[in-house]
Amino acid sequence: MSGCGLALGEIARHIGAELRGDPELRILRLNTLRDAEAGDLAFLANKGYREQLAGTAASAVILGADDAGGFAGAALLAADPYVAYARATALFDDSPREAVGIHTKAMVDASARIDPTASVGPLAVIGPEVVVGPGTRIGAGTSIGAGSRIGARCRIAANVAVYHRVYIGDEVVVHSGAVLGADGFGFANDGGRWVKIHQLGGVVIGDRVEIGACTTVDRGALGDTVIEAGVILDNHVQIGHNVRLGENTAMAAYAAIAGSTTIGKNCVFAGQSGAVGHIRVCDNVIAQARCSLSKSISRPGSYSGDLLMEETPRWRRNAARFRQLDEMAKRLKKLEGNIEHES
């Protein structure tokens, strides 16, 4: 973005919004309704912030149709204002861009194939037979193991560890501290002594996946661990060996999936949720915070429970009664006393 900002009409075209106002109005920044100043573009996606709309100093606001009538200023009207805001952030992203080419302090094996349009940062280590696609950026201190392949337009941040035979698709983002292809947690017990099961599989990551900082994806024991296209993983997520995550599944921080479990498409795992090993979870399942899926799930829906997993509506009914247990116990004791007295 240039120092004089972007024209509001250009932003409207990029995010697919209907323009109301001057298309040449210059926008310098994105901001919240409350903190916006002249030159800022704000957005209203949550009705809880509607009261801030009237007093905002933003030069323009991304709005839904329901709120457009109550706002007289310049606006970008969108069917989903939050998605429109997400698209707008790409226009204002000022993340540093590494220079194209291989840094003089990087170590690249002679057999590796690095596209001329890719960049490899200082102290990065690229192993034998590695392939790095066009426009991909490898951050400082990152290690790419032998035989791994990274597609086009990926961003592998600083200090990422990619082990051997990890296959990464196009437009994948991997944040610092992530580990892809570490050994799965496989051991056999021989009379009290643990015997390591060497992990002979790999990792396959589809297109447009984002992997958060300090997240680990273990390699398969025999076959591959597979992360399908569009999956998003937050920081500190653990994916065990031979797990398969379906397209567009999302996992928040501290979620964990044990080995050999298959998760369907469009699933959501909230913070500290997870699944035990060797189960299958169908498409469109939501695991609420701290819920552990302890058996296979064949019916889409929301599931909750810190203690025992239940479908969310039933779990909520039971949870509402938890606070009544003491009173119910006292009433039961009184009834038992009355019965004993009458007998």
C-alpha positions as CSV (number, residue, x, y, z in Angstrom):
1,M,0.0,0.0,0.0
2,S,1.3,3.4,-0.9
3,G,1.8,6.2,1.7
4,C,-1.3,8.0,0.4
5,G,-3.5,5.1,1.1
6,L,-6.0,3.3,-1.1
7,A,-9.1,4.6,-2.9
8,L,-12.4,3.4,-1.3
9,G,-13.6,2.3,-4.7
10,E,-10.5,0.0,-5.1
11,I,-11.2,-1.5,-1.7
12,A,-14.8,-2.1,-2.6
13,R,-13.8,-4.0,-5.8
14,H,-11.3,-6.1,-3.9
15,I,-13.7,-7.2,-1.1
16,G,-16.8,-7.5,-3.4
17,A,-18.8,-4.8,-1.6
18,E,-21.3,-2.2,-2.8
19,L,-19.8,1.3,-2.6
20,R,-21.8,4.1,-1.0
21,G,-19.8,7.3,-1.1
22,D,-16.9,8.9,-3.0
23,P,-14.8,6.2,-4.8
24,E,-11.7,8.4,-4.6
25,L,-11.9,8.8,-0.8
26,R,-8.4,7.8,0.5
27,I,-8.2,5.1,3.2
28,L,-4.9,4.9,5.2
29,R,-5.7,2.2,7.8
30,L,-8.1,-0.3,9.2
31,N,-9.4,0.3,12.7
32,T,-12.2,-0.4,15.2
33,L,-15.3,1.8,15.3
34,R,-14.3,3.1,18.7
35,D,-10.7,4.0,17.9
36,A,-11.0,5.0,14.3
37,E,-9.9,8.5,13.1
38,A,-10.1,10.3,9.8
39,G,-8.5,8.2,7.1
40,D,-9.6,4.9,8.7
41,L,-11.9,2.2,7.5
42,A,-13.8,0.5,10.3
43,F,-16.3,-2.4,10.2
44,L,-19.4,-3.5,12.1
45,A,-19.9,-7.2,12.2
46,N,-21.2,-7.7,15.7
47,K,-24.5,-6.2,16.8
48,G,-23.0,-5.6,20.3
49,Y,-21.0,-2.7,18.8
50,R,-23.9,-1.0,17.0
51,E,-24.0,1.8,19.6
52,Q,-20.5,2.8,18.5
53,L,-21.5,3.4,14.9
54,A,-23.1,6.8,15.4
55,G,-20.1,8.3,17.1
56,T,-17.3,6.8,15.0
57,A,-14.8,9.1,13.4
58,A,-14.0,6.6,10.6
59,S,-13.9,7.9,7.1
60,A,-15.9,4.8,6.0
61,V,-17.4,1.7,7.5
62,I,-18.0,-1.8,6.2
63,L,-21.6,-2.6,7.0
64,G,-24.3,-5.1,6.5
65,A,-27.6,-4.1,4.9
66,D,-29.4,-4.1,8.3
67,D,-27.2,-1.3,9.6
68,A,-26.8,0.7,6.4
69,G,-30.0,2.7,6.9
70,G,-28.8,4.1,10.2
71,F,-25.5,5.4,9.0
72,A,-25.1,8.5,6.8
73,G,-21.4,8.3,6.1
74,A,-19.4,6.5,3.4
75,A,-19.9,2.8,3.5
76,L,-19.0,-0.5,1.9
77,L,-22.1,-2.7,2.0
78,A,-21.4,-6.4,2.3
79,A,-23.4,-9.6,2.7
80,D,-21.0,-10.7,5.5
81,P,-19.1,-7.7,6.9
82,Y,-16.7,-9.8,8.8
83,V,-15.6,-11.7,5.7
84,A,-15.3,-8.4,3.9
85,Y,-13.1,-7.0,6.7
86,A,-11.0,-10.2,6.5
87,R,-10.4,-9.6,2.8
88,A,-9.6,-6.0,3.3
89,T,-6.8,-6.8,5.7
90,A,-4.8,-8.3,2.8
91,L,-4.6,-4.8,1.3
92,F,-3.1,-3.3,4.4
93,D,-0.7,-6.1,5.3
94,D,2.7,-4.6,5.9
95,S,4.6,-7.8,6.9
96,P,8.3,-7.5,5.9
97,R,9.0,-9.2,2.5
98,E,12.3,-11.2,2.3
99,A,14.5,-10.5,-0.8
100,V,14.2,-13.0,-3.6
101,G,17.0,-15.4,-3.7
102,I,19.2,-17.4,-1.3
103,H,20.9,-15.6,1.6
104,T,24.6,-15.9,1.7
105,K,24.4,-17.3,5.2
106,A,21.9,-20.0,4.3
107,M,23.0,-23.6,3.8
108,V,21.5,-25.3,0.7
109,D,22.4,-28.8,-0.4
110,A,23.6,-29.0,-4.0
111,S,20.8,-31.4,-4.9
112,A,18.0,-29.1,-3.7
113,R,15.9,-27.3,-6.2
114,I,14.9,-23.7,-5.2
115,D,12.8,-21.8,-7.6
116,P,14.5,-18.5,-8.7
117,T,11.5,-16.5,-7.4
118,A,11.7,-18.1,-3.9
119,S,13.6,-16.6,-1.0
120,V,15.7,-18.5,1.7
121,G,16.6,-16.5,4.8
122,P,19.9,-16.4,6.7
123,L,20.9,-19.5,8.6
124,A,18.2,-21.6,7.0
125,V,19.2,-25.2,6.2
126,I,17.8,-26.9,3.1
127,G,18.5,-30.6,2.9
128,P,19.1,-33.0,0.0
129,E,16.5,-33.4,-2.7
130,V,14.3,-30.6,-1.3
131,V,12.1,-28.8,-3.7
132,V,10.9,-25.2,-3.0
133,G,8.3,-23.7,-5.3
134,P,7.9,-20.3,-6.9
135,G,7.2,-17.3,-4.6
136,T,7.7,-19.3,-1.5
137,R,9.5,-17.7,1.5
138,I,11.7,-19.7,3.9
139,G,12.4,-17.8,7.1
140,A,15.7,-17.4,9.0
141,G,16.9,-20.4,10.9
142,T,14.3,-22.7,9.4
143,S,15.3,-26.3,8.6
144,I,13.8,-28.3,5.7
145,G,14.7,-32.0,5.8
146,A,15.7,-34.3,3.0
147,G,13.2,-35.0,0.3
148,S,10.6,-32.5,1.5
149,R,8.7,-30.5,-1.1
150,I,7.1,-27.1,-0.6
151,G,4.7,-25.7,-3.1
152,A,4.1,-22.2,-4.5
153,R,3.6,-19.0,-2.6
154,C,4.1,-20.5,0.8
155,R,5.4,-18.7,3.8
156,I,7.5,-20.7,6.2
157,A,8.4,-18.4,9.1
158,A,11.6,-18.3,11.0
159,N,12.7,-21.2,13.1
160,V,10.3,-23.8,11.7
161,A,11.4,-27.5,11.7
162,V,10.3,-29.4,8.7
163,Y,11.6,-33.0,8.9
164,H,12.3,-35.3,6.0
165,R,9.6,-36.3,3.4
166,V,7.1,-33.7,4.3
167,Y,5.0,-32.6,1.4
168,I,3.4,-29.1,1.6
169,G,0.9,-27.7,-1.0
170,D,0.5,-24.2,-2.3
171,E,-0.2,-21.1,-0.3
172,V,0.5,-22.7,3.0
173,V,1.5,-20.6,6.0
174,V,3.6,-22.1,8.8
175,H,4.4,-20.0,11.8
176,S,7.6,-20.0,14.0
177,G,8.3,-22.9,16.3
178,A,6.0,-25.3,14.4
179,V,7.4,-28.8,13.9
180,L,6.2,-30.8,10.9
181,G,7.1,-34.5,10.6
182,A,8.4,-35.3,14.1
183,D,8.1,-38.9,15.2
184,G,4.7,-40.0,16.4
185,F,4.3,-41.3,19.9
186,G,4.8,-44.9,19.2
187,F,6.3,-47.4,21.6
188,A,5.8,-51.1,22.5
189,N,6.2,-52.3,26.0
190,D,8.5,-55.2,26.4
191,G,8.2,-56.3,30.0
192,G,8.3,-52.8,31.4
193,R,10.8,-51.5,28.9
194,W,9.7,-49.2,26.1
195,V,10.7,-50.2,22.6
196,K,10.6,-47.4,20.0
197,I,8.4,-47.9,16.9
198,H,10.3,-46.1,14.2
199,Q,7.9,-43.9,12.3
200,L,8.2,-44.8,8.6
201,G,5.5,-42.6,7.1
202,G,5.5,-38.9,6.2
203,V,3.3,-35.8,6.3
204,V,1.1,-34.5,3.5
205,I,-0.3,-30.9,3.9
206,G,-2.8,-29.6,1.3
207,D,-3.2,-26.2,-0.2
208,R,-4.2,-23.0,1.8
209,V,-3.4,-24.6,5.2
210,E,-2.3,-22.3,8.0
211,I,-0.3,-23.8,10.9
212,G,0.2,-21.8,14.1
213,A,3.2,-21.2,16.2
214,C,4.5,-24.1,18.2
215,T,2.1,-26.6,16.6
216,T,3.3,-30.1,15.9
217,V,2.2,-32.5,13.2
218,D,3.6,-35.9,13.7
219,R,4.6,-38.1,10.8
220,G,2.8,-41.4,10.2
221,A,3.9,-44.7,11.6
222,L,3.5,-46.4,8.3
223,G,1.2,-44.4,6.0
224,D,1.1,-40.6,6.1
225,T,-0.4,-38.0,8.4
226,V,-2.7,-36.0,6.1
227,I,-3.9,-32.4,6.6
228,E,-6.4,-31.6,3.8
229,A,-6.8,-28.3,2.0
230,G,-8.1,-25.2,3.9
231,V,-7.4,-26.5,7.4
232,I,-6.5,-23.9,10.0
233,L,-4.6,-24.8,13.1
234,D,-4.0,-22.4,16.0
235,N,-0.9,-22.1,18.1
236,H,0.0,-25.1,20.3
237,V,-2.1,-27.7,18.5
238,Q,-1.0,-31.4,18.5
239,I,-1.8,-33.7,15.6
240,G,-0.8,-37.3,16.2
241,H,0.6,-39.8,13.8
242,N,-1.6,-41.1,10.9
243,V,-4.3,-38.6,11.8
244,R,-6.4,-37.3,8.8
245,L,-8.0,-33.8,9.1
246,G,-10.7,-33.1,6.5
247,E,-11.0,-30.0,4.4
248,N,-11.6,-26.6,6.1
249,T,-11.5,-28.0,9.6
250,A,-10.4,-25.5,12.3
251,M,-8.7,-26.1,15.6
252,A,-8.1,-23.5,18.4
253,A,-5.1,-23.5,20.8
254,Y,-4.3,-26.6,22.8
255,A,-6.5,-28.8,20.8
256,A,-5.1,-32.3,20.4
257,I,-5.9,-35.3,18.1
258,A,-4.5,-38.7,19.1
259,G,-3.1,-41.1,16.5
260,S,-4.9,-42.8,13.7
261,T,-8.1,-40.7,14.1
262,T,-9.9,-39.4,11.1
263,I,-11.7,-36.0,11.4
264,G,-14.2,-35.0,8.7
265,K,-14.6,-31.8,6.8
266,N,-15.7,-28.5,8.2
267,C,-15.2,-29.5,11.8
268,V,-14.4,-27.1,14.6
269,F,-12.4,-27.9,17.7
270,A,-12.5,-25.2,20.4
271,G,-9.6,-24.5,22.9
272,Q,-8.3,-27.5,24.8
273,S,-10.7,-29.9,23.0
274,G,-9.6,-33.1,21.3
275,A,-10.2,-36.6,20.3
276,V,-8.9,-40.0,21.4
277,G,-7.1,-42.3,19.0
278,H,-8.5,-44.7,16.4
279,I,-11.9,-43.1,16.0
280,R,-13.8,-41.5,13.1
281,V,-15.6,-38.2,13.3
282,C,-18.0,-37.2,10.6
283,D,-18.2,-33.9,8.8
284,N,-19.6,-30.7,10.5
285,V,-18.9,-31.6,14.1
286,I,-18.1,-29.0,16.7
287,A,-16.2,-29.9,19.8
288,Q,-16.8,-27.2,22.4
289,A,-14.0,-26.1,24.7
290,R,-12.4,-28.9,26.7
291,C,-14.6,-31.5,25.2
292,S,-12.8,-34.8,24.5
293,L,-14.4,-36.9,21.8
294,S,-14.1,-40.3,23.3
295,K,-15.8,-42.4,20.6
296,S,-16.6,-42.2,16.9
297,I,-19.2,-39.6,15.9
298,S,-21.6,-40.3,13.0
299,R,-24.0,-37.4,13.5
300,P,-23.1,-33.8,12.8
301,G,-23.6,-31.3,15.6
302,S,-22.2,-29.7,18.7
303,Y,-20.7,-31.8,21.5
304,S,-19.7,-30.6,25.0
305,G,-18.5,-31.9,28.3
306,D,-15.4,-31.7,30.5
307,L,-16.3,-35.1,32.2
308,L,-18.3,-37.2,29.8
309,M,-19.1,-36.2,26.2
310,E,-22.7,-35.7,25.3
311,E,-24.5,-33.9,22.5
312,T,-24.5,-30.3,23.5
313,P,-28.3,-29.8,24.2
314,R,-28.4,-32.8,26.6
315,W,-25.1,-31.8,28.2
316,R,-26.4,-28.3,28.9
317,R,-29.6,-29.7,30.5
318,N,-27.4,-31.8,32.8
319,A,-25.1,-28.9,33.5
320,A,-28.0,-26.7,34.6
321,R,-28.8,-29.3,37.2
322,F,-25.2,-29.5,38.6
323,R,-25.9,-26.4,40.7
324,Q,-29.0,-28.0,42.1
325,L,-27.3,-31.2,43.3
326,D,-26.8,-30.0,46.8
327,E,-30.4,-28.9,47.2
328,M,-31.6,-32.1,45.6
329,A,-29.4,-34.2,48.0
330,K,-30.9,-32.4,51.0
331,R,-34.4,-32.9,49.8
332,L,-33.7,-36.6,49.2
333,K,-32.3,-37.0,52.6
334,K,-35.3,-35.3,54.1
335,L,-37.7,-37.6,52.2
336,E,-35.7,-40.6,53.3
337,G,-36.0,-39.4,56.9
338,N,-39.7,-39.0,56.5
339,I,-40.1,-42.5,55.1
340,E,-38.0,-44.0,57.9
341,H,-40.1,-42.1,60.5
342,E,-43.4,-43.3,59.0
343,S,-42.2,-46.8,58.9
